[in-house]
Amino acid sequence: MALSKPSPVLMVISSKKDEEYIEWLENQWSFLFQKIIGMQRLFRYRRQLNLIAPLSYYILTTLSGLQTLGEEYTSLIQIDGSNKIGFKIPSKLRRTIMVGVNCIYPLITSIIIPRLMRNSEEWEKDSVLFILEKLQHINLILFYIFGSFYHFSKRISNVKYATYTRLTDDYRKFYRLLGLLSTLEFGLSMMIAYRIKKYEKEKAQQQSTESTEVSVAGPRCTLCWSSRKDTTSTPCGHLFCWTCICQWISIKKFCPICRTQIDGGQKLIYINN
């Protein structure tokens, strides 16, 4: 029976089936690790341990040269997208790249990138993670429009699908319409995200400038909010400008910060620094 390009519906169904089986494996692995290392360590290393379920699933299927259960359910066969003449099974290297990207990508976005950028500004880390997230979004839009590479990992490794079954309704027009709507939504989200990141960057720069100005000008007086001049200490240890605190106690006989009484017999301490 001749192979042909499958409908996007089959690829979506296949992916959802695989996700169900991987989720079942995650529950089984979690139960096993809970018995071995305990709940506390399981929770601490849950992100790393979550890689075991998809890796074990794809090692037993894709890397072993077999169909996944989802592919078998929908009669899909992986083919080498770079082969222009006929259909060819992807090489071991292509399948390894596909599985590696598919399994490790969540680890990169959740652990590796935040650790590499731990000394960066928050808006910079958020921007990198936002771009990585949008790569998945762009890949999905291209899938809706062109009907190939439902997963980003398959686009990277150039692994496509072929099938020997046909659907009576192809739904390609519906998916193209969905792709156009997703493109519009993507453009609006990018515009909003750009304005938010620009505001956060400007705010961070403004705070940095203000802190620099304070460090250069010296500490501020809490009465006049300017750089302290002729620093003077009250008996309770709080610092003000000489003129500011003198004017204050001429009206109110207590410290403006802690409200400690400043009697006439007590003197302000002029700090000549």
NORHUPE-V650569 format. One record per helix or strand of 2 or more residues. SS is the DSSP state (helix for helix, strand for strand). FROM is the first residue (numbers start at 0). LEN is the number of residues. Records with the same first field share a line. If there is no record, write none. Layout:
# NORHUPE-V650569
SS: FROM-LEN ; FROM-LEN
This chain:
# NORHUPE-V650569
helix: 7-37 ; 45-15 ; 68-6 ; 91-25 ; 121-25 ; 151-6 ; 171-46 ; 241-8
strand: 75-5 ; 158-5 ; 230-3 ; 238-3 ; 268-2
